[in-house]
Amino acid sequence: MAPLLLAVLWCDSTVAQCTAYVTAHKFNNVVVVDTVLDRVVAEIPVQIQPLAVAVTPDGAFAYVSNEFANTLSGIDTTTNAVVDTIQGVALYPVGVAIAPDWNALSCG
């Protein structure tokens, strides 16, 4: 069975840049792809078996659900580094979502 890969694409039209954040489930990292240049620009280590990614409305942070760590990793999209790990979010979280008005960060 092929591993499940989930990605989120974030574009900033003011700087003509599109970036995709792709979970590498079996490698415990998130691959950052510049879709304009069509190349990998970073690989970010996260916790055990990342499954889903959601980017904040302003594009400043990406949150990744880590299925077997029961955590969310918060990634600063400017530095492509994990800046926060939220513990105990759900048992085996497989998804993550951010409300458009930033009122809620949800996973499950």
N, C-alpha and C positions, 0 to 999 in steps of 0.2 A: 504494500500500500504506500503510495507517495505521500510525503509529509504535506500537511496543509499549510499554505502560505497566505497570509493576509497582509495587505498593504494599504497605506493611505497616501494620497497624493496631495501635496500642498503647493499652491502657486501664488506668487506675488507678482502681479502685473506691473507694479511700479519699478521693479528691477529685472523684469523679464526672466524670472527664475522659477523653475518647477522642481520640486524635490519629492521623491518617493521614499517612504519609510517602510521597509519590508522585513517582516519577522523571519528569522532563520531558526525555526522551531528546534531542530536537532542540534544546532550549534550554539544555542543560548546567546544569540546576539540579534541586533537590528542592523540591517544593511541600508545605508543611505545612498540613494541614487540620484544624481543630477540628470534629469530627463532631457534637458536641453543639450547637454554634452554627451549624453548616453554613456555615463560611466559611474562606477562606484566611487564615492568620495569619502566614505567612512564605514567602519564596522564597529558598532557599539556593544560591548559586553553588557548583558542584563542578567536577570536571574533565570531560574530553570524553566525551560520550554515556553518562550514568549509566543503568544497567539494573535493578539490584536493590537492595533495602534489607533489612537485618536489624537488629533492635533488641536490645540486651543484656537479659538477664532482669530487671534492675531498672529498665529504661527510661531509664537515664542517657545512653546513647549509641546512635546509629544509624550503621551502616556501609553505605556505598554503593559498589557496583562501578562503575568508570568504564571502559567497554569499550575505547575507543581511546586511553586514557592508560595502561592496564595498571596501574591503581592502585585503592586503596580510600580513600574519604574518610571520616574519623571525625567525626561531628557530635555536639556537646553538645546534648542535647534540652532543656536548661534555657534556653540562650541561643540555640538554633537557629543556631549558627555552626560552621564547620569548624574543628576543633581539631587535627587530625592528618591527614596524607596518607601512606599506606603505599605505597611504590614497589615496582614489579616483582613484583607478587603472582601474576600469571598472564598469559599471552598472551591478550588480548581476554576479560577476565573477564565473564561474563554472569550470575553468581549469587553470592550470599554467604549464609553461615549461621553461627550462633553456637550452640555446644553449650549446653544448659540449665545445665550446671554451670560454665560459663565456661572449660572446659578447652581449647577450641579455637575459633578463628575461621578459617573456610575459605571460599575462593572458587574459582571455576573456570568 
